[in-house]
Amino acid sequence: MNNNTNFDVIIVGGSYAGLSAALALGRSLRNVLIIDNGKPCNIQTPHSHNFLTQDGKTPKEISTRARRDIEQYETVKFYNGTAKIGVKTEDGFQIITSENERFTAKKLIFATGIKDEMPNIKGFAECWGISVIHCPYCHGYEYRHRNTAIIANGPKAFHLAAMVNNLSDKVTLLTNGKADFSVDELEKLAKRNVKIIEKTIHEIEHENGQLQNLIFEGGTKMPFDVAYGAVPFTQHSDIPAALGCELDDFGYLKIEAFQKTRVPNILVCGDNSNMMRSVANAVSSGNIAGAVANGELVNEQF
């Protein structure tokens, strides 16, 4: 990267959403800086699915190819590091990195993703994204007709059970404590032969991230091929909130139309602002954010 520190747009986060935003902006000859630390949330995931032309590729293959696409646009620059602080300035914003480097821009796009909070179950984190998965669309087909666990309770568990029911007739809900379902939900689950186990999970027995058994308190085991997990999350970056962006009731960044936040000149895209957590959605929302940021610059400058 050259010594330029002033840009039209700074994109914080250089995975699928951020790179997609950069593509739209680079093709419009906008001076763009992508700040990324190279630590995507899907780093353990062996294969990515449900994205046309890239189905079955590794996340790294997709992001590496995407970055090569972006590197041909000379107005887009990369900074390897972490954005730590965001400051509103008279002409836009300043981003300060963990290395205390400072960059300014008229507009910001946050493609910062979310951070999953792992439960206190031994082996869960090691299996996350491999055989303990979050999304039937992303990974469910590969585990079709298999012995399937759902580690969740309440509305999230019921939603996952309904989704997975079409993929396997061997589904067990593990509520990890007292089950929390309505009478109507219990009737529907029973009708579809979905078992409910309320025992506390102690450990996931696995081999290199591939689930083998779930071990409950007391030592009893149940074999499974895959488990869906609904885990809480936090925003990967607190800069948007510090600059005035709001969170919704689920913890996502609130967006208006076209990936805009209520803070002028700040847009967000990808997993940080949408519960449809997939590569395809990240690419789509990033493309919209980049195009809208460019459109705003056009209106301001023409």
C-alpha positions in Angstrom: 0.0 0.0 0.0 1.3 3.5 -0.8 1.4 6.3 1.8 -2.1 7.7 1.0 -4.2 7.9 4.2 -7.3 9.6 2.8 -9.9 7.7 0.9 -13.4 8.0 -0.5 -14.5 4.9 1.4 -13.0 2.8 4.1 -14.3 -0.8 4.2 -13.8 -2.4 7.6 -13.8 -6.1 7.1 -12.4 -7.8 4.0 -14.3 -11.1 3.7 -17.1 -11.8 1.2 -19.3 -8.8 2.0 -16.4 -6.3 2.2 -14.8 -7.6 -1.0 -18.1 -7.4 -2.8 -18.5 -3.8 -1.7 -15.0 -3.0 -2.9 -15.7 -4.5 -6.3 -18.6 -2.2 -6.9 -16.5 0.8 -5.8 -13.3 -0.2 -7.5 -15.1 -0.5 -10.8 -16.3 3.1 -10.3 -12.7 4.3 -9.7 -13.3 5.2 -6.1 -10.3 5.3 -3.8 -11.0 2.6 -1.3 -9.2 1.1 1.7 -10.1 -2.4 3.0 -9.0 -3.0 6.6 -8.9 -6.7 7.5 -7.1 -8.9 9.9 -7.4 -12.1 8.0 -9.5 -13.9 10.7 -12.9 -14.8 9.2 -15.5 -16.5 11.5 -15.8 -19.5 9.2 -12.1 -20.3 9.3 -12.8 -23.9 10.5 -15.5 -24.6 7.9 -14.2 -27.2 5.5 -16.6 -26.4 2.6 -19.0 -23.7 1.6 -22.3 -24.4 -0.1 -25.4 -22.8 -1.6 -23.6 -20.1 -3.6 -23.8 -20.4 -7.4 -20.5 -21.2 -9.2 -18.7 -21.8 -5.8 -20.7 -24.7 -4.3 -18.4 -27.1 -2.4 -15.4 -24.8 -2.5 -13.5 -24.1 0.7 -14.1 -20.6 2.3 -10.5 -19.9 1.7 -10.7 -20.7 -2.0 -13.6 -18.3 -2.4 -12.1 -15.5 -0.5 -8.7 -15.9 -2.2 -10.3 -15.8 -5.7 -12.4 -12.8 -4.6 -9.3 -10.9 -3.4 -7.6 -11.6 -6.8 -10.6 -10.1 -8.5 -10.3 -7.0 -6.4 -6.6 -6.6 -6.7 -6.8 -5.8 -10.4 -8.6 -2.5 -9.5 -5.7 -0.1 -8.8 -7.8 2.3 -6.7 -8.6 -0.3 -4.1 -5.9 -0.8 -1.4 -5.6 -3.3 1.4 -4.4 -2.9 5.0 -3.6 -6.0 7.1 -4.7 -5.1 10.6 -7.5 -4.4 12.9 -9.6 -1.3 13.1 -9.9 -0.3 16.8 -11.4 3.2 16.9 -13.7 5.2 14.7 -14.0 9.0 15.0 -16.4 11.4 13.3 -14.5 14.3 11.7 -15.6 17.5 9.9 -15.2 15.9 6.5 -16.1 12.3 7.3 -14.5 9.8 9.6 -11.1 8.7 10.9 -10.3 5.0 11.6 -7.5 4.2 14.0 -5.9 0.7 13.8 -4.4 -1.4 16.6 -1.0 -0.3 15.3 -2.2 3.4 15.8 -2.2 4.1 12.1 -4.8 6.6 11.0 -6.9 6.7 7.8 -9.7 9.0 6.8 -12.7 8.7 4.5 -15.9 10.4 3.5 -17.8 7.2 4.0 -17.5 3.9 6.0 -18.8 0.5 5.2 -18.7 -2.0 8.0 -18.5 -5.7 6.9 -17.3 -6.8 10.3 -19.4 -9.9 10.9 -20.4 -11.4 14.2 -18.6 -13.4 16.9 -20.2 -16.6 18.0 -20.3 -17.2 21.7 -19.5 -20.9 22.4 -21.4 -22.7 25.1 -19.5 -24.3 28.0 -19.6 -27.8 26.4 -16.2 -29.5 26.0 -15.5 -30.1 22.3 -18.2 -27.7 21.0 -15.8 -25.1 19.7 -13.6 -27.7 18.0 -16.6 -29.1 16.1 -18.1 -25.7 15.2 -18.5 -25.2 11.5 -17.4 -28.8 10.8 -20.0 -31.2 12.3 -21.7 -28.8 14.7 -23.3 -26.5 12.2 -25.7 -23.5 12.2 -27.5 -23.5 8.9 -29.4 -26.2 7.0 -29.0 -24.3 3.7 -25.2 -24.1 4.1 -24.5 -27.6 5.3 -27.7 -29.6 5.7 -27.6 -31.4 2.4 -24.3 -33.0 3.2 -25.8 -34.5 6.4 -29.2 -35.5 4.8 -30.8 -38.7 6.2 -28.2 -38.8 9.0 -28.7 -39.1 12.8 -29.1 -35.5 13.7 -29.1 -33.6 17.0 -30.3 -30.0 17.5 -28.6 -28.3 20.5 -31.1 -25.6 21.3 -34.3 -24.7 23.2 -37.4 -22.7 22.7 -38.3 -20.9 19.4 -34.8 -21.4 17.9 -34.9 -25.1 18.5 -38.5 -25.4 17.1 -37.5 -23.5 14.0 -34.4 -25.6 13.4 -36.4 -28.8 13.9 -39.0 -27.7 11.3 -36.2 -26.9 8.8 -34.2 -30.1 9.4 -37.3 -32.3 9.3 -37.2 -32.2 5.5 -33.6 -33.4 5.5 -33.7 -36.3 8.0 -36.3 -38.4 9.8 -33.8 -39.0 12.6 -33.9 -35.8 14.6 -33.4 -35.3 18.4 -33.8 -32.1 20.2 -31.3 -31.6 23.1 -32.5 -28.8 25.2 -29.6 -28.9 27.6 -32.0 -28.4 30.5 -35.8 -28.1 30.9 -37.6 -27.9 27.5 -39.4 -24.7 26.7 -42.1 -25.4 24.1 -45.8 -24.6 23.8 -48.4 -27.3 23.8 -48.9 -26.8 20.1 -45.2 -27.1 19.4 -44.9 -30.2 21.5 -47.8 -31.8 19.5 -46.1 -30.9 16.2 -42.7 -32.3 17.3 -44.3 -35.5 18.5 -46.3 -35.9 15.3 -43.0 -35.8 13.4 -41.2 -38.2 15.8 -38.8 -35.6 17.0 -37.4 -36.7 20.3 -36.7 -34.3 23.2 -33.9 -34.9 25.7 -33.5 -32.5 28.6 -30.3 -33.9 30.0 -27.4 -31.5 30.5 -24.7 -32.0 27.8 -21.2 -32.4 29.3 -19.0 -33.1 26.2 -18.9 -33.6 22.5 -16.8 -36.6 21.7 -15.2 -36.1 18.3 -12.3 -36.9 16.0 -10.7 -33.8 14.3 -14.0 -32.0 14.6 -16.2 -34.8 13.4 -18.8 -35.5 16.0 -19.1 -39.1 17.3 -21.0 -39.0 20.5 -22.7 -36.6 22.8 -21.9 -37.2 26.5 -24.3 -36.1 29.1 -23.7 -35.4 32.8 -23.5 -38.8 34.5 -21.6 -40.3 31.6 -24.3 -41.6 29.3 -23.6 -41.3 25.6 -25.6 -40.9 22.4 -24.1 -41.3 18.9 -24.8 -38.6 16.3 -23.5 -37.7 12.9 -24.2 -34.0 13.1 -25.6 -31.4 15.5 -27.1 -28.1 14.7 -26.4 -25.4 17.3 -28.1 -22.1 17.9 -25.5 -20.0 19.8 -25.6 -16.4 20.9 -23.4 -13.8 19.3 -21.9 -10.4 19.7 -20.9 -7.8 17.1 -17.3 -8.4 16.0 -16.6 -4.7 16.1 -17.9 -2.1 18.5 -17.0 0.8 16.3 -20.4 1.1 14.5 -22.2 1.4 17.9 -19.6 3.9 19.1 -20.4 6.0 16.0 -24.1 5.9 16.8 -25.3 2.9 14.8 -28.2 1.1 16.5 -28.7 -2.6 17.2 -32.0 -4.3 16.8 -33.6 -6.6 19.3 -31.6 -9.6 18.0 -28.2 -7.9 18.2 -27.8 -7.1 14.5 -26.9 -3.6 13.3 -30.1 -1.8 12.2 -30.3 -0.9 8.5 -32.6 1.3 6.5 -33.1 0.6 2.8 -30.1 -0.3 0.7 -27.7 -1.2 3.7 -27.8 2.3 5.1 -27.7 2.9 8.8 -29.4 5.9 10.5 -25.9 7.5 10.8 -25.3 9.5 7.5 -22.4 8.1 5.4 -22.2 4.8 7.3 -23.3 1.6 5.6 -23.2 -2.0 6.9 -23.4 -5.4 5.1 -23.0 -9.1 5.7 -23.6 -11.1 8.9 -23.4 -8.0 11.2 -26.8 -6.8 9.9 -28.8 -9.8 8.6 -29.8 -13.1 10.1 -29.5 -14.8 6.7 -26.0 -15.9 7.4 -24.5 -17.1 4.1 -21.8 -16.3 1.6 -24.4 -15.6 -1.0 -26.2 -13.0 1.2 -22.9 -11.4 2.2 -21.9 -11.0 -1.4 -25.3 -9.5 -2.3 -25.5 -7.1 0.6 -21.9 -6.0 0.0 -22.5 -5.3 -3.6 -25.5 -3.1 -2.7 -23.6 -1.3 0.0 -20.8 -0.5 -2.5 -23.1 0.7 -5.2 -25.1 2.9 -2.8 -21.9 4.4 -1.3 -20.8 5.3 -4.9 -24.2 6.7 -5.7 -24.1 9.0 -2.7 -20.6 10.2 -3.8 -22.0 10.8 -7.3 -24.8 12.9 -5.9 -22.5 14.9 -3.6 -19.9 15.6 -6.2 -21.7 16.0 -9.5 
